[in-house]
C-alpha cells in the first residue's frame, strides 16, 4: 500500500514536470515565431525601403533634373535637350517597371501567405526584376555615355571622362549590390516562412 502511494506521488510529480516542460516548449515556440516574424518584417521593410527610394528617384528626381537641364540647354541643340528628354523618359520607364515588380512581390502580405504562394510571388518578382534590368540596360548605357560626352563638352578631356566614369561606375555598382542584397533577403524570408509553416 505504501509503495502504491509512493508510485502515485512519483507519477503525479512526473506529470507535473511534463506539463511544465510542455508549457516551456510552447513558450519557446511562440518566442521563436515572434523572432522569425520580426526578422521577416525587418528584411521586407528593407526591400520596401529600396523600392520607395527608387520611386522617389525615378518619379521625382529624374523629371526635375531633366526639366532643369532642358531649360538650360534648350537652345543648344539635340545633343543637349535630347539628353534631358532621355533622362525623363528613363525615369518614367523605371517607375513603371519597378511598380510592376513591387506589386508582384506583395511584400505586406508575404509573411501570411502559404509557402507555395510566397514562393510564386518571390519568383514572379525576381523574373520582373530581371526583365526590368534588361529593359533599362540600354537607356542607362546611352545615358552614361551621353553624360560623359556632355561632361567633357564633346571633347577628349581625360580628367573629366575618368571622374565621370568612376562616379557612374560607383552608382551602378551600388545599385547592383543593393539588388543582390534584396534577392538574398527575399530568399531568407522564404526560408523563414517555411520554418513558420512547419
N, C-alpha and C positions, 0 to 999 in steps of 0.2 A: 504494500500500500504506500509506504514512504517513498519507495523507488518510483512509483507511478506519479506521485506528486512532484518529485524532483524532475522526472522526464517531462511532465506537463509544464512545469515552470521554465525548463530549458527551451521547450518548444515555443512557448509564448515569447521568450526573450529573442529567440531566433526570428520569429515572425516580426517582432518589433524592429529588429536590426534590418531585416529585408525591406520592411516598409520604409524605414529611414533611408536605406540605400537607394530604393526606388525613387523616393522624393528628391534625393540629391542628384540622381541621374536625370530626372525630369528638369530640375533646375538648371543643370549643366547644359542640357539640350536647348532650353529656352535661351540661356546666355549665349550659346554658340550660334543659334539662329539670329539673335539680335546683332551679334558681331558680324555675321555674314551679311545681313541686310544693310547694316551701317557701311560696311566695306563696299557693297554693291552700289549703294546710293552715292558714296564718295566718288567712285570710278565713273558712274554715269553722269554725275554732276560735272566732272572734268571734261567729259565728251561734250556735254551740252554747252559748257562754257566756251569750248573751242568753236562750236558752231555759232554761238552768239557773237563772238569776236569776228568770225568770218563774215557773218551777215552785216555787222556794223561796218567792216572794212569795205565790203563789196557794194553794199546798198547806199552807204553814206559817203565814205571817204573817196572811193573811185570817181563817182559823178562830180563831187566837189572839186577834186584835183583836176579832172578833165575839163570842167567848166572854167576854172581859174586859168588853166593853160590856154584854153580856147580863146578866152577874152584877150590874152596877151599875144597869142600867136596867129590870130585870125587873118591878119594881113600879110603873114609871112609865107603863105602858100601851103600846098598839100603836105609837104614833109612835116609840117608842124601841126596844122589843125587836123590832119588825118590821124596823127598820133593821139591827139586828145579824144577824137571820136572812138578810136580803138580802145582807149582806157575805159571810157563809159560803156561801150558795148561788152567788153570783157567782164566788167563789174556786174552788169545786168545778167549776163550768161552765167557767171559764177553763182549769183544769188539763186537763180532758177535751179541749177544743178544741185547746189547744196541743200535747198529746200526739199527736193525730191529724196535725197539720201537721208536727211534728217527725219522726214516724215515716215520713210520706210522703217527706220530704226525703232520709232515709237518708244524712246528712252523712258518716258514717265511710267509706262505700263509694263515695261520689260520684266521687272522683278516678279510681277504677279502672274506672268504667263507660264504655261506649261513648258517643259524643256523643248518639245517639238516646235511650238510656236516661237519661242525665244530664238531658237537656232535658225528658223526660217527668216525671222526679222533681221537678225545679225547678218546672215548670208546675203539677203537682198540688199542690205545696207552696204556691205563690202563690195558687192557687184556694182552698185550705183556709184560708189566712191571711185572704183576703178574706171568706170565709164566717164565720170566727171573729170578725172585726172587726164584721161586720154583726150577728151574733147578740148580741155583747157590748155593742153601742152602747146599746141600750135600758136594760138594767140599770145601765150605767155612768152614763147621763144621770140616771136616777132616783136613784142613789147620790149623785151630785154635788149635785142639788137638795136631797135629804134631808139631806146633810151641812151644806149652807148653812143649812137650816131649824133643825137641831139646834144648830149653832154659834152661831146668832143667838137661840137659845132661843125659836123660833117668833115672834119679834118683829122689827120693822123696825129693825135696827141696821146702819146703812150701813158703819161701820168693819169690823165682823166679816164682813159679806157681801162687802165689797171684798177683804179679806185672804184669805178662803176661796176666792172665785172666782179670785183671782190664783194662789194655791197650786195649786188644781185645774187651772187653765189651763196652768201650767208643767209639771205632771206629765203631762197629756195631750199637750202639745206635745213633750215629751221622748220619750214613747212612740211618737208618730208619726214623729219624726226617726230614732229607732233602727230602726223597721221599714223605713223608706225606705233607711237605710244597709245593712241586711241584704239588701234586694232588690238594691241596687247590687252588693254583694259577690257575691251568687249569680250575677248576670249576668256579672260579671268572671270568676268561676270557670268558667262555661260557655265563655267565650272562651278561657280557658287550656286547658281540656280539648280544645277544638277544635284549638288550636295543637299540643298534645302528640300528638294522633292523626294529624296530617298526615305 
